[in-house]
Amino acid sequence: MYFRKKSTEDLPHEETAIWSCNTAGCKGWIRDNFAFENLPTCHLCLSPMVSGVRMLPLLANTNKDMKTLKQGTLIS
């Protein structure tokens, strides 16, 4: 059998708005268009997050405004 390494295409990158964790040791971050809250908290350490920008590959999000979607009902 012959195995040939597939040629990888370079994905286009663009500056993307993100939220990153404010804690020094935490590496948590999320794209802004995938966040459900206007001011999200880190899903790893529950600390507040700060906005920023990163060069990331293009990623399509079909739900344009996730922050206005109704979230599930809390079960107590």
Buried (B, 14 or more C-beta within 10 A) or exposed (E): EEEEEEEEEEEEEEEBEBBBBBBEEBEBBBBBBEBEEEEBBBEEEEBEBEEEEEEBEEEEEEEEEBEEEEEEEEEE
